[in-house]
Amino acid sequence: MAACPPSLYCACAVVAMAAPGSAIMAAAAAAAVEEEAEASGPEELVCARGRNRKAVLCQRCSSRVLLPGAAVFTRREGLLFLPAMKKKTALVDNTDPEGDVLQDHWLVDDMFSFENVGFTKDVGNIKFLICADCEIGPIGWHCLDDKKSFYVALDRVSHE
């Protein structure tokens, strides 16, 4: 049987000794839920070497984008705006984009590391990454000024 992480074990012990419905029990349960939410964050997806622990998949069609270990986790501190997920033609033609500011990415240094990815036409000095099977995107971006940096946003893909 797997042992609980030390912080979760402490919360379990407090709950086991507390009376049902008590403030201690409620606080311990809230702490356990918060720790569980943190465990499903990027830390769960990143191995000790900073690489992706799981395969990266398209959220829409589940096509494999990256194999495990093919990318490095990076957090970009500047504002990075990715337009809302759309078909490739809508993405290029859109003049009033909706989207998200995203910070957590998988960084890939060689375009041939991808299992399945497509690129839009140039939008300024950026090419957006899309799923090559269903053409939904952008799932990430590539700046044409830096030939060895391809970013896949964690919030735009799923993991298996």
HELIX and SHEET records of a PDB file:
HELIX    1   1 PRO A    6  MET A   17  1                                  12    
HELIX    2   2 ALA A   23  ALA A   39  1                                  17    
HELIX    3   3 PRO A   42  LEU A   45  1                                   4    
HELIX    4   4 LYS A   88  ASP A   93  1                                   6    
HELIX    5   5 MET A  111  SER A  113  5                                   3    
HELIX    6   6 LEU A  154  ARG A  156  5                                   3    
SHEET    1   A 3 ARG A  64  LEU A  66  0                                        
SHEET    2   A 3 VAL A  56  CYS A  58 -1                                        
SHEET    3   A 3 VAL A 157  HIS A 159 -1                                        
SHEET    1   B 6 VAL A  72  ARG A  75  0                                        
SHEET    2   B 6 ASP A 104  VAL A 108 -1                                        
SHEET    3   B 6 PHE A 150  ALA A 153 -1                                        
SHEET    4   B 6 GLY A 140  CYS A 143 -1                                        
SHEET    5   B 6 ILE A 126  ILE A 130 -1                                        
SHEET    6   B 6 GLY A 118  PHE A 119 -1                                        
SHEET    1   C 2 PHE A  81  PRO A  83  0                                        
SHEET    2   C 2 GLY A  99  VAL A 101 -1                                        
SHEET    1   D 2 LYS A  86  LYS A  87  0                                        
SHEET    2   D 2 ILE A 136  GLY A 137 -1                                        
END                                                                             
